[in-house]
Amino acid sequence: MSVQQQIVIIGPGSIHDIVYYKLRMRVRMWQYPDCLMLKFTIKLISDAGYQGEISSASSASHQPEVFAGVVKRGLVQLVSAKPTDVHKYLSEFTQMVCLSQQTYFYSQAILQSLKKHSATDNLRVWLSQEVQREAYKRKHDVTNMTLHFNGVGKHPRLFEALASMISRTALNPADISILYRHFAEDPNPPPAKYLQIPQLLELLVQSLFKPGSNINPDHKEKYLFILAYAASVYDEDGVPYKNDLEATKKAVETAHTICLRASDSHAELQVEIPTLFEFIKYPIVSLGVLRWVEYTLTDTSFFEVAAESSSLFLVLMDEIAACHRLQHPYILDLLKRLVENSYPMLEVHVQLELKKSLVDHLVQLFGCGHVLPVVDYMHWCMRMETLDQSLIRHFVSEVLSIVQPPYSKDFTSVFLPLVQDQEITGPLINSDKSDAVSMFLAECSRKSKKKKERKL
């Protein structure tokens, strides 16, 4: 008997039993999206507060009241999640609400309605921007909706210029000039939030920091100004505060010039490292430099001709990690790609040294506070056997040299399997058990024993 036939023959009482026992057999909702009985069941599940049992966003999206409940549950999960779980819940939430243009519009309308109920607007704006990012990733045409939600529709020419660039994912001097006139020359400029659109900022950063990117010299000043304005200006009671605008613009311009010159001559980068360190303190500069480092190190020809210069770029990444916690996930993502890349143009021992250096930078990121994601990645490398055991051993040794008890349960759960693997840590253990590995294992054993005693 098919699932649909089983659903049709059960009565309302049975449906309630299924709801309150949390659906012992989960219904594959996407298999029968048009089944009326299934839609009724979904509504009962939602009304009873079991939105987590609705395993298909497409089924929920057919009924606004059900979808609203699922969105609410996703928001509650995000707000109450532990820092280590935020990325997981964020990914689930953005994928769910970006199922279609209609669900995107509905979800953004819900987020907009929270504005008057929020003590702080930062979380709502961040979540709205993450939803935008996911929608663009899925190729949904949501540019006009996004701009209207931001209030840009009050300025038709500005709206057209932004819509043109964002929808085409390309900047052009004519539209940039329109933005410049509105924000640099107008005595009463529009709110700065109109420029604070992730897709626009990414395009500006790419134009200024991607090696080989050509900007008309006559318009470069406008690009620099728009990026600095979006990054540093904020409005309060309708008044734009521009105290940091000039300093930010100078920092962006200086970093842009250094990166442009260093792209042609890596030797010049060593001289300019202190200057870049000074300006990397500005978040927008750190983003631009990180993108430049990414473009450079992921270029297939880089390690063929300038492998010895890689340490200079990685040092910049370390400084960004030390200054900006929000950049940590992007730095980890880049380091993952570099670690997993193959470098056939290099000799085997040179490849090993390069990857050992990359592991050192993972340890540096770990030391900057991005603890669990880094250890979790190395745990994955061990399980998947994607990394030489000597490199994992080096990682374990370096981490043990900087950590001290007491260790959190989350940290122990992902790091202990690395330490317990004899093939990895065997060479690090002394006969008298005075080494860091033995001490860590003893501490974990002592903690586990105390926990069992408390239960008794």
Salt bridges, closest charged atoms under 4 A:
ASP47 OD2 - LYS43 NZ 2.92
GLU53 OE1 - ARG26 NH2 3.40
ASP121 OD1 - ARG124 NE 2.62
GLU130 OE2 - ARG133 NH2 3.64
GLU134 OE1 - LYS137 NZ 3.66
GLU134 OE2 - ARG138 NE 2.93
GLU202 OE2 - ARG291 NE 2.89
GLU221 OE2 - LYS249 NZ 2.38
GLU253 OE1 - LYS249 NZ 3.89
GLU268 OE2 - ARG261 NE 2.50
GLU272 OE2 - ARG261 NH2 3.10
GLU294 OE1 - ARG291 NH1 3.64
GLU294 OE2 - ARG337 NH2 2.63
ASP318 OD2 - HIS361 ND1 2.78
ASP333 OD2 - ARG337 NE 3.48
GLU347 OE1 - HIS349 ND1 3.44
ASP360 OD1 - HIS394 NE2 2.58
ASP410 OD2 - LYS82 NZ 3.69
GLU443 OE2 - ARG446 NH2 2.70
